[in-house]
Each structure stands twice: as C-alpha cells, then as structure tokens.
Amino acid sequence: MARGFWNSAAAAFAMIATLLLASLGGRPALAAEEVLRIGYQKSSSLLILLKGQGALEKALAPLGVKVAWHEFSSGLPLLEGVNVGSIDLSADVAEPVPLFAQAANAKLTYLAQEKPSPTGQAIVVRKDSPIKTLADLKGKKIGFAKAAGVHYLTLQALEKAGVKLKETEIVYLQPADGRVAFERGAIDAWAIWDPFLAALQKSVEVRVLADGGAADVSYRRFYLTSTKYALNRPDVLNIVVDELRKAGEWVKARPKEAAERLAPLVGLDAATLELANSRRSYAVALVDEDALAEQQKISDAFTEAQLLPRRLDVRGNDVWKGAR
C-alpha cells in the first residue's frame, strides 16, 4: 500500500505539472516583476480576505505590480503550480504538502508560516457510531485527503492508540467527496480540517475522536514561493507577508466581523466561519527553527511509514528570511 501510495502521489504530481504547462499554451508566462500570480484554496482565509478587499493590489501598486488570482482544489496542485512556474506564490498548505512536493523534486522556498492551530483539524465519527476510541478504528475505513495535514494527524493519533495506519483501510478523498462518503456511511471515520470540519459540526451530529491537541500534532500552515521569485522580488514578498500578518491580527481581533466578511467569499455561513476561525491561530511569522525541526519530524514519520520514498532533509528547500 505504501509504495502504491507514493507512486500514485508522484504520478499525480507529474500529471499536474503536465496539465499546468499545457495550460500556458506555449505562451511566455506573465513577467513576474509585473504580475504576482497567487494560488489559493477554500481554506486560505487570509488571502481570500485580502483578495476580497483588494488590499494586496493597493499595497503593491506603488511598485507597479498587479495581482492575478488562481483557485486550486488542494495543496499539491498549488505547489506544483509554483514548481512549474504557472504561479509565483502558494497560499497556506499544511505541513506534509511541501514534503511530498520536495520528494517529487520540486524546488520551493518557505515564505512564511501560520503558527500552530492544533484543534483546527480532527478525526470524527458519527454520533451514533459504535466506534468509541481510536483503537476501535483498527480494520475500519478512514477517509482523508492524501498528503494533507490530516494524513499526519491520523498517522500520529493511531500510533498513540497502538494502531498502525496499515491496520486500517484508508480511503483517499478530497473534502467534498469525504463529506458525502461520511454522511452516507461509506467510511467509518473522517479526518478533516477547518472550515470543512466546522461546517460538518454545524449540520451533522458527530463525535471527535482526536484533534491535533490530543495527538500532539501542531498543525502549522505554510506559504511558499518559487526560489527564483524570492531572489528576484524580495520587495514584493515583504509586502505580502506584512499584509498577511496584518490580516491575521485583524481576524483575531474582530472575529464576528471577519466571519461575516468571509462568509460570501467562501460560500459558508458566518457562524460556521466564526467557529473555524476560533481554532486557527492566524499568527503569521517567518519560518523559524522550531517549524523546520517539526517538518523534519513529520518527514521522518512518513518515511518510517514508507509513505515517502526516501529520507528528506527539509532544509534542502530554501527559507525566506525577509527583504534585505
């Protein structure tokens, strides 16, 4: 199963690269010094806020830089977009995603992190499920997205309960498909992150078997860019990180207003988003040694579980230190 997982993940990464390159149609990419191309996903709350407000466009206007926004379904396609040059900056992705990208030889630079939000992801079962503990998941079907933060959460939570991941039946599902499978009873448990977790809890009676706090999983989210862009436009990235930091502080200071403003932008109600936001730190900072050490720990755990093909040195990717 492990080798099959890695082969399918690597093949998916390569296919994404081919599709993204084909989408350029043989035309030269927009000049990085003129247009900052940003990729984001539904859980990229801070960038979605900045997009809705036009804040980055205003902040970058004095540099003569415009912004183009591109929505992606999940983290791996985002990072492959950076790798092949179809976008310059990836919105926040959970810890394992850069590791699987690095294992597929992507050359990336860690730009910034959102500091730990351990309760922002969880393993849940239906309220009437006979499954009462993590140990009861042995032999059961667990759904989650490949290489997502919840992949590591599930691995660690089960290990603490004395269950190997390979002793369960894993079903790889993107959030929308996972929700359908969970509600239909096609999977016994679902590992999912906010805001999808909050949306589920607001509409379905569920029990949390473990979140990141219980499993000693920090759940950081990382913003990444191409190393070329980091070298060429540190002035632009300095503004981006500053705007992200200010947006994170604003969300935490005004949770109700932030939820109301985000609601129409992501298609969820304000109450759901307020719950989700209460579990996210939104504390944007540069990537420090603690974050890198934890990335190495996660990488080693995936390697030991034979989910990565070789041991990685996470410091093989560049780390942005701010404009000089």
C-alpha positions in Angstrom: 0.0 0.0 0.0 2.8 2.4 0.9 4.6 2.0 -2.4 1.3 2.3 -4.3 0.5 5.5 -2.4 3.8 7.1 -3.2 3.7 6.0 -6.9 0.2 7.4 -7.2 1.1 10.7 -5.5 4.2 11.1 -7.6 2.2 10.3 -10.8 -0.4 12.8 -9.8 2.2 15.4 -9.2 3.7 14.8 -12.6 0.3 14.9 -14.3 -0.5 18.2 -12.6 2.8 19.6 -13.9 1.9 18.5 -17.5 -1.6 20.0 -17.3 -0.3 23.3 -15.9 2.4 23.6 -18.5 -0.1 22.8 -21.2 -2.4 25.4 -19.9 0.2 28.0 -20.7 -0.4 27.1 -24.3 3.3 27.7 -25.3 3.0 31.3 -24.4 5.5 33.0 -22.2 4.3 33.5 -18.6 3.4 36.9 -17.4 6.5 38.8 -16.2 7.0 38.2 -12.5 8.1 41.8 -12.0 4.7 43.0 -13.4 2.2 40.5 -12.1 2.2 38.5 -8.9 0.3 35.3 -9.6 -1.2 33.8 -6.4 -2.7 30.4 -5.9 -5.2 29.8 -3.1 -7.8 27.2 -1.9 -11.0 27.4 0.1 -9.2 27.2 3.4 -6.9 30.1 2.5 -8.9 32.6 4.7 -6.3 35.3 5.0 -5.6 35.5 1.3 -9.3 35.3 0.5 -9.8 38.3 2.8 -7.0 40.2 1.1 -8.4 39.3 -2.3 -11.9 40.4 -1.4 -10.6 43.8 -0.1 -8.2 44.4 -2.9 -5.6 45.0 -0.2 -2.6 43.5 -2.0 -3.4 45.3 -5.2 -3.3 48.6 -3.3 -0.2 47.7 -1.3 1.7 46.6 -4.4 0.6 49.4 -6.7 3.5 51.7 -5.8 5.8 49.0 -7.1 3.9 48.8 -10.3 2.9 45.2 -9.5 -0.5 43.8 -10.3 -2.1 40.7 -8.8 -3.6 37.7 -10.6 -5.6 35.1 -8.5 -5.9 31.4 -9.3 -8.0 29.0 -7.3 -6.9 25.4 -6.8 -8.6 22.4 -5.3 -5.9 21.4 -2.8 -2.3 21.8 -1.7 -0.3 19.5 -4.0 -1.6 21.2 -7.2 -0.8 24.6 -5.6 2.8 23.7 -5.0 3.2 22.1 -8.4 1.9 25.4 -9.8 4.7 27.1 -8.1 7.2 24.5 -9.2 6.4 24.7 -12.9 6.1 28.5 -12.9 2.4 29.0 -13.5 2.0 30.8 -10.2 4.5 32.7 -8.1 3.1 32.2 -4.6 1.2 29.4 -2.9 -1.4 30.1 -0.3 -1.2 28.3 3.1 -0.9 24.5 2.9 -0.5 22.0 5.8 2.8 20.6 6.9 3.0 17.4 4.8 2.3 19.0 1.4 5.7 20.7 1.0 7.4 17.4 2.0 5.6 15.4 -0.8 6.4 18.2 -3.2 10.1 18.1 -2.2 10.1 14.3 -2.6 9.0 14.8 -6.1 12.0 17.2 -6.7 10.1 20.5 -6.5 12.3 23.5 -5.8 10.5 25.7 -3.4 11.1 28.4 -0.8 9.3 28.5 2.5 8.0 32.1 2.7 6.0 32.2 6.0 4.0 30.1 8.4 0.8 30.4 10.3 1.8 29.2 13.8 0.2 26.1 15.3 -3.6 25.6 15.3 -3.8 22.0 16.7 -7.6 22.0 17.1 -8.2 23.1 13.5 -8.3 19.5 12.3 -9.8 16.4 13.8 -10.8 12.7 13.3 -14.6 12.4 13.6 -17.2 9.7 13.6 -21.0 9.9 13.5 -22.6 10.4 16.9 -24.3 7.0 16.8 -21.2 5.2 15.7 -20.1 2.1 17.7 -16.5 3.4 17.4 -15.7 5.0 20.8 -11.9 5.2 20.8 -9.1 5.5 18.3 -8.2 1.9 19.0 -11.6 0.9 17.6 -10.5 2.1 14.2 -8.4 -1.0 13.6 -9.8 -2.6 10.5 -12.1 0.3 9.8 -12.4 2.7 6.8 -10.9 6.1 7.4 -11.3 8.9 4.8 -8.9 11.8 4.3 -7.0 13.7 1.6 -3.6 12.4 0.5 -0.6 14.3 1.9 -2.8 16.7 3.8 -2.3 17.8 7.4 -4.9 15.2 8.5 -2.8 12.5 6.9 -0.2 13.1 9.6 -2.8 13.7 12.3 -4.3 10.2 11.5 -0.8 8.6 11.4 0.2 10.0 14.8 -3.2 9.6 16.5 -3.4 5.9 15.6 0.2 5.3 16.7 -0.5 6.8 20.1 -3.5 4.4 20.3 -1.3 1.4 19.3 -2.8 1.1 15.8 -0.7 1.2 12.6 -2.0 3.1 9.7 -1.7 0.0 7.6 -4.0 -1.8 10.0 -6.9 0.4 8.8 -8.5 0.8 5.4 -7.6 4.2 4.1 -9.8 5.9 1.5 -8.2 8.9 -0.1 -10.9 11.6 -0.5 -10.9 15.3 -1.2 -13.1 17.3 1.3 -16.3 17.4 -0.8 -16.2 13.7 -1.6 -15.2 12.9 2.0 -18.3 14.7 3.3 -20.6 12.7 1.0 -18.9 9.4 2.0 -19.1 10.2 5.7 -22.8 11.1 5.6 -23.7 8.0 3.6 -21.7 5.8 5.9 -19.3 4.7 3.2 -16.4 5.4 5.6 -16.3 4.8 9.4 -14.3 7.9 10.3 -13.3 11.1 8.5 -10.2 13.2 9.2 -10.8 16.8 8.1 -9.8 20.4 8.7 -11.5 23.7 9.1 -13.6 25.2 7.6 -14.9 21.8 6.4 -14.8 20.5 10.0 -16.8 23.4 11.3 -19.3 23.1 8.5 -19.8 19.4 9.4 -20.2 20.1 13.1 -22.8 22.8 12.4 -25.0 20.5 10.4 -24.4 16.9 11.5 -24.1 15.3 14.9 -20.6 14.0 15.2 -18.1 13.0 17.9 -14.4 14.0 17.8 -12.1 11.0 18.4 -9.0 13.2 18.4 -7.8 16.6 17.3 -4.2 17.8 16.9 -4.1 18.7 20.6 -4.8 15.2 21.7 -2.4 13.7 19.1 0.4 16.2 19.8 0.2 17.5 16.2 0.8 21.2 15.9 -0.9 21.8 12.5 1.1 24.7 11.0 0.3 26.1 7.6 3.0 27.3 5.2 3.1 29.8 2.4 5.6 29.0 -0.3 7.1 30.7 -3.3 9.5 29.8 -6.1 13.1 30.3 -5.2 13.5 32.4 -8.4 10.8 34.7 -7.3 12.1 35.0 -3.8 15.5 36.1 -5.2 14.1 38.5 -7.8 11.3 40.2 -5.8 12.0 40.3 -2.1 10.3 43.8 -2.0 7.1 42.2 -3.2 7.2 39.3 -0.8 8.0 41.6 2.1 4.7 43.5 1.4 2.8 40.2 1.0 4.0 38.8 4.4 3.2 42.2 6.1 -0.3 42.2 4.6 -0.9 38.6 5.7 0.3 39.4 9.2 -2.0 42.4 9.5 -4.9 40.4 8.1 -4.3 37.6 10.7 -4.2 40.1 13.5 -7.5 41.7 12.3 -9.3 38.4 12.1 -8.4 37.5 15.7 -9.3 41.0 17.0 -12.7 41.1 15.2 -13.9 37.5 14.9 -17.5 38.2 14.2 -16.8 40.9 11.6 -14.2 38.7 10.0 -16.6 35.8 9.7 -19.3 38.0 8.3 -16.9 39.4 5.7 -15.6 35.9 4.7 -19.0 34.3 4.5 -20.0 35.4 1.0 -16.4 35.0 -0.3 -16.2 31.3 0.6 -19.9 30.3 0.5 -20.3 29.3 4.1 -22.4 31.0 6.8 -20.8 33.4 9.3 -21.4 31.1 12.4 -19.6 28.3 10.7 -16.6 30.5 9.8 -16.5 32.1 13.3 -16.2 28.6 14.8 -13.5 27.7 12.3 -11.6 30.9 12.8 -11.7 30.4 16.6 -9.5 27.3 16.1 -6.9 28.9 13.8 -4.1 30.9 15.1 -3.7 33.2 12.0 -0.4 34.2 13.6 1.7 34.9 10.5 5.5 34.8 11.0 8.7 33.8 9.2 9.6 30.1 9.2 11.8 29.5 12.2 13.9 26.6 13.5 11.1 25.2 15.5 8.9 24.9 12.4 11.8 23.3 10.4 12.5 20.9 13.2 8.9 19.9 13.2 8.8 19.5 9.5 11.8 17.1 9.7 10.0 15.1 12.4 6.9 14.8 10.1 9.1 13.9 7.2 10.8 11.2 9.2 7.5 9.8 10.4 6.2 9.5 6.8 9.5 7.9 5.7 9.3 5.3 8.5 5.7 4.5 7.5 7.0 4.1 3.9 4.8 6.9 2.6 7.8 8.8 1.3 10.4 7.1 -0.9 13.5 8.4 1.0 14.5 10.4 4.0 14.4 14.1 3.2 16.4 17.0 4.5 13.7 19.6 4.9 16.4 22.3 4.8 17.0 21.3 1.2 14.3 23.8 0.5 15.2 27.5 0.9 13.7 29.5 3.7 13.0 33.2 3.1 14.5 35.4 5.8 12.8 38.7 4.8 13.8 41.5 2.5 17.4 42.7 2.9 
